[in-house]
Amino acid sequence: MITSLLVVAIAEIGKRSSLFGAVLASIPLVSVLGMIWLYIDTHNAKKVAELASSIFWLTLPSLILFVSLPFLLQHGVNFFLSLAVSIGLTVGGYFLTVFVLSKFGIGL
């Protein structure tokens, strides 16, 4: 329910102001809610810390989407194709990040 309301709010606000829509979308609400539910379910602060750390590392490759999507759209590529390519690049970025981090002894 919260997610649905948030998506609708972001879309409606984004119609009026891309800045305010972006601010609302960039709030890590899902991450915070996930950490809260994990703590409520487990009462294990270490698990919450591990989740927060993993979220941090996986935020880096997620930025690929926000660079590639506008680039493709500005170069005339169809929206849905741009989105699919951007998601594919992001997934590849996740795998690469996990691989590289594992080489440095950082497990996610």
C-alpha positions as CSV (number, residue, x, y, z in Angstrom):
1,M,0.0,0.0,0.0
2,I,2.8,2.4,1.0
3,T,4.7,1.5,-2.2
4,S,1.7,2.1,-4.4
5,L,1.0,5.5,-2.8
6,L,4.7,6.5,-3.1
7,V,4.8,5.5,-6.8
8,V,1.7,7.5,-7.6
9,A,2.9,10.5,-5.6
10,I,6.3,10.5,-7.4
11,A,4.6,10.3,-10.8
12,E,2.1,13.1,-10.0
13,I,4.8,15.4,-8.4
14,G,7.2,14.5,-11.3
15,K,4.5,15.9,-13.8
16,R,4.8,19.3,-12.1
17,S,8.4,19.3,-11.0
18,S,11.1,16.9,-12.0
19,L,13.3,18.2,-9.1
20,F,10.7,17.5,-6.4
21,G,9.7,14.2,-8.0
22,A,13.4,13.2,-8.0
23,V,13.8,14.2,-4.3
24,L,10.9,12.1,-3.3
25,A,12.1,9.1,-5.4
26,S,15.6,9.4,-4.1
27,I,14.6,8.9,-0.5
28,P,15.7,5.4,0.5
29,L,12.3,4.6,1.9
30,V,12.2,1.0,0.8
31,S,15.7,0.4,2.4
32,V,14.7,2.1,5.6
33,L,11.5,0.1,5.8
34,G,13.4,-3.1,5.1
35,M,15.8,-2.4,7.9
36,I,13.0,-1.7,10.3
37,W,11.2,-4.9,9.4
38,L,14.4,-6.9,9.6
39,Y,15.1,-5.5,13.1
40,I,11.5,-6.1,14.3
41,D,11.6,-9.7,13.0
42,T,15.1,-10.6,14.3
43,H,16.1,-8.0,16.9
44,N,19.6,-8.5,15.4
45,A,21.4,-5.2,14.9
46,K,24.3,-7.0,13.2
47,K,21.9,-8.2,10.5
48,V,20.6,-4.7,10.0
49,A,24.2,-3.4,9.7
50,E,25.0,-6.1,7.1
51,L,22.0,-5.2,5.1
52,A,22.8,-1.4,5.3
53,S,26.4,-2.2,4.2
54,S,25.1,-4.3,1.2
55,I,22.7,-1.6,0.2
56,F,25.5,0.9,0.2
57,W,27.7,-1.2,-2.1
58,L,24.8,-2.0,-4.5
59,T,23.7,1.7,-4.7
60,L,26.9,2.3,-6.7
61,P,26.0,0.1,-9.7
62,S,22.4,1.2,-9.5
63,L,23.6,4.7,-10.7
64,I,24.3,3.1,-14.1
65,L,20.5,3.2,-14.7
66,F,20.3,6.9,-14.0
67,V,23.2,7.7,-16.3
68,S,22.3,5.4,-19.2
69,L,18.6,6.0,-19.4
70,P,18.7,9.7,-20.0
71,F,21.7,9.3,-22.3
72,L,19.7,6.8,-24.5
73,L,16.5,8.8,-24.4
74,Q,18.3,12.0,-25.4
75,H,19.8,10.2,-28.3
76,G,16.4,9.2,-29.6
77,V,16.2,5.6,-28.5
78,N,12.6,4.4,-27.8
79,F,11.6,4.7,-24.1
80,F,11.0,1.0,-23.5
81,L,14.2,-0.1,-25.3
82,S,16.1,2.5,-23.4
83,L,14.7,1.3,-20.1
84,A,15.4,-2.4,-21.0
85,V,19.0,-1.6,-22.0
86,S,19.5,0.5,-18.9
87,I,18.2,-2.2,-16.6
88,G,20.4,-4.8,-18.4
89,L,23.4,-2.6,-17.9
90,T,22.5,-2.1,-14.2
91,V,22.2,-5.8,-13.6
92,G,25.6,-6.3,-15.3
93,G,26.9,-3.6,-13.0
94,Y,25.5,-5.5,-9.9
95,F,27.3,-8.7,-11.0
96,L,30.5,-6.9,-11.7
97,T,30.4,-5.1,-8.3
98,V,29.7,-8.3,-6.4
99,F,32.6,-10.0,-8.3
100,V,35.1,-7.1,-7.7
101,L,34.1,-6.7,-4.0
102,S,34.6,-10.5,-3.5
103,K,38.2,-10.1,-4.7
104,F,38.7,-7.5,-1.9
105,G,37.2,-9.8,0.7
106,I,33.9,-7.9,0.9
107,G,31.0,-10.4,0.8
108,L,27.4,-9.3,0.2
